[in-house]
Amino acid sequence: MPITAGITFTQAWTTANVLNTKFELDNQIAKGIKAEFLTDFVPSSKDVAVKGNLVFKQPNFHARAFCDFMRGPSANIDAVFGRDGFLAGGEAGYDVQKAAITRYSLAVGYAVPTYSATVSATNDMNVFSAAYYHKVNSEVEAGAKATWDAKGSNNVGLEVAGKYRLDPTSFAKAKVNDRGIACLAYNVLLRSGVTFGVGVSLDTQKLNESAHKVGTHFEFSG
């Protein structure tokens, strides 16, 4: 329920007997800042959850902070900066009670309408990955990804994928990785709001075994 421009108060009682309360301030503290204060109350157990979120948006910068005041307290922060197609970002978790950083990651990339490339270091800078995507034309898209876990094996995980638009209503996708897992998928728009898809995953190293998967799905949209 809007109280005034940029200030909203919302309460809801869920079917799980939880009272949710949210108070929002949009562009009230400063331009580009949105603050949220959320509480969850369970009458049967008297459990209370209290959280706060802060989002800061500018044309070339976007940062978020998510705080849990009842667990830890803890905070998760992420930020990304972009300019002329170049992107750089990071995220970190912090436990206030332990006064310790619980996790952190970094990533850099470059993106234009027809292709993009990224390099990231996640899982406390232990898992490194590089990815490349290229939109060849209106019908063909291709991508590749390499991953290395510094704490795992010395093997580099590789994935190569492609997408081909057969006509305005259907497309096919394929992906294969270094472990010999090949995936194929086909999607078609049957009519407005109804999409049908079928996919298969094959373990090319175990073709004579029951290690393969087949699935279908329907997607409905209004």
C-alpha positions in Angstrom: 0.0 0.0 0.0 1.6 3.3 -1.1 1.7 5.8 1.8 3.1 8.6 -0.4 5.3 8.8 -3.5 8.3 6.5 -3.0 7.1 5.1 0.3 5.3 1.7 0.5 4.0 -0.4 3.3 2.9 -4.0 2.7 1.5 -6.7 4.9 0.4 -10.2 4.0 -0.7 -13.3 5.8 0.4 -16.5 4.0 -1.2 -19.9 3.9 1.8 -21.1 6.1 0.5 -18.9 8.9 3.4 -16.4 8.5 2.8 -12.6 8.8 5.1 -10.8 6.2 5.7 -7.1 6.6 7.7 -4.9 4.2 8.4 -1.2 4.3 10.1 0.4 1.2 11.7 3.7 0.7 12.5 4.4 -3.0 14.5 7.5 -3.8 13.8 9.0 -0.4 17.2 8.7 1.3 19.0 9.8 -1.9 18.5 9.6 -5.6 19.1 6.0 -6.8 18.8 4.4 -3.4 16.0 1.9 -2.5 15.8 0.7 1.1 13.6 -2.2 2.3 12.9 -3.4 5.8 11.3 -6.9 6.0 10.0 -9.0 8.9 8.5 -12.4 9.1 6.5 -13.5 12.2 5.2 -17.0 12.9 2.6 -16.7 15.7 2.6 -20.5 16.5 6.3 -20.6 17.3 6.9 -16.9 18.0 9.8 -17.0 15.5 10.8 -13.6 14.0 13.0 -12.9 11.0 14.2 -9.3 10.4 16.0 -8.3 7.2 17.1 -5.2 5.5 18.0 -4.6 1.9 19.7 -1.6 0.3 20.0 -1.1 -3.5 22.0 1.7 -5.1 21.7 2.4 -8.9 23.5 4.8 -11.1 24.0 4.8 -14.9 27.4 2.9 -14.6 27.2 1.5 -11.1 24.9 -0.9 -9.3 25.4 -2.1 -5.7 23.2 -4.2 -3.3 23.4 -5.1 0.4 21.3 -7.8 2.0 21.4 -8.0 5.8 19.9 -10.6 8.1 19.7 -9.1 11.6 18.6 -12.3 13.4 21.0 -14.8 11.9 24.6 -13.8 12.5 23.9 -10.9 12.0 25.2 -11.4 8.5 25.4 -9.3 5.4 25.9 -10.1 1.7 27.1 -7.3 -0.6 27.6 -7.2 -4.4 28.5 -4.4 -6.8 29.2 -4.0 -10.5 30.7 -1.2 -12.5 30.4 -0.8 -16.3 31.7 1.6 -18.9 32.0 1.3 -22.7 31.2 -2.4 -22.7 33.6 -3.3 -19.9 32.2 -4.7 -16.7 33.8 -5.4 -13.3 32.1 -6.8 -10.2 32.4 -8.6 -7.0 30.5 -10.0 -4.1 31.2 -10.8 -0.5 29.6 -12.2 2.6 30.3 -11.0 6.2 29.4 -12.4 9.6 29.2 -9.6 12.1 29.3 -11.9 15.2 32.4 -13.7 14.0 33.9 -10.5 12.5 34.9 -12.5 9.4 34.4 -12.6 5.7 32.5 -15.8 4.9 32.9 -15.7 1.1 34.0 -13.6 -1.8 34.2 -13.6 -5.6 35.3 -11.3 -8.4 34.6 -11.1 -12.2 35.5 -9.0 -15.2 34.0 -8.9 -18.6 33.3 -7.2 -21.9 30.0 -7.2 -23.7 28.6 -5.8 -26.9 25.4 -6.8 -28.8 27.1 -9.5 -30.8 29.5 -11.1 -28.4 30.7 -11.1 -24.8 33.6 -12.5 -22.8 33.9 -13.0 -19.0 36.5 -14.2 -16.5 35.5 -14.9 -13.0 37.0 -16.2 -9.7 34.3 -17.6 -7.3 34.2 -19.8 -4.2 36.7 -17.6 -2.3 38.9 -17.2 -5.4 39.3 -21.0 -5.8 37.1 -21.7 -8.9 38.2 -19.9 -12.0 36.2 -19.8 -15.2 36.3 -18.1 -18.6 33.4 -17.9 -21.0 32.7 -16.6 -24.5 29.5 -16.0 -26.3 29.0 -15.0 -30.0 25.9 -14.2 -31.8 27.0 -15.1 -35.3 23.8 -13.8 -37.0 20.1 -13.8 -36.4 20.0 -17.6 -36.7 23.2 -18.9 -35.1 24.6 -18.4 -31.6 27.6 -20.1 -30.1 29.4 -20.2 -26.8 32.2 -21.9 -24.8 33.2 -22.1 -21.2 36.3 -23.4 -19.3 36.4 -24.0 -15.5 39.3 -24.9 -13.2 39.0 -25.7 -9.5 42.2 -24.8 -7.7 41.2 -27.1 -4.7 40.0 -29.9 -6.9 41.6 -31.9 -9.7 44.0 -30.3 -12.1 41.6 -31.0 -14.9 40.0 -28.1 -16.8 36.3 -28.5 -17.4 35.2 -27.5 -20.9 31.8 -26.9 -22.4 30.8 -25.9 -26.0 27.3 -25.0 -27.0 25.3 -23.7 -30.0 21.8 -22.6 -30.9 20.2 -22.5 -34.3 16.9 -20.9 -35.1 15.1 -23.0 -37.6 12.3 -20.6 -38.3 10.6 -17.7 -36.4 8.8 -20.2 -34.1 11.4 -22.9 -33.4 15.0 -23.4 -32.5 17.4 -26.2 -31.7 20.3 -26.2 -29.1 23.2 -28.5 -28.5 25.9 -28.7 -25.8 28.8 -31.1 -25.1 31.4 -31.1 -22.3 34.8 -32.7 -21.7 33.2 -35.6 -19.8 31.4 -36.7 -23.0 27.9 -35.6 -22.0 26.0 -34.4 -25.0 22.7 -32.5 -24.8 20.2 -31.8 -27.5 17.0 -29.7 -27.3 14.2 -28.6 -29.5 11.7 -25.9 -28.8 8.7 -24.8 -30.8 6.0 -22.2 -30.3 2.8 -24.2 -31.0 0.5 -21.1 -30.7 0.5 -17.8 -28.9 1.4 -18.5 -25.3 2.1 -22.2 -25.7 5.6 -23.6 -26.2 6.6 -27.3 -26.4 10.2 -28.5 -25.8 11.9 -31.9 -25.9 15.5 -32.7 -24.8 17.9 -35.5 -24.5 21.1 -36.0 -22.5 23.5 -38.7 -23.8 26.6 -40.0 -22.0 28.8 -40.8 -25.1 31.2 -42.8 -22.9 28.4 -45.2 -21.8 26.2 -45.5 -24.9 25.3 -49.1 -24.0 24.3 -48.3 -20.5 21.1 -46.7 -19.0 22.9 -43.4 -18.3 20.8 -41.3 -20.7 17.9 -38.9 -20.0 15.0 -37.8 -22.1 12.5 -35.1 -21.1 9.6 -32.9 -22.5 7.9 -29.8 -21.3 5.0 -27.5 -22.1 5.3 -23.8 -21.2 2.2 -21.6 -20.9 2.2 -17.8 -20.7 -0.5 -15.2 -20.8 
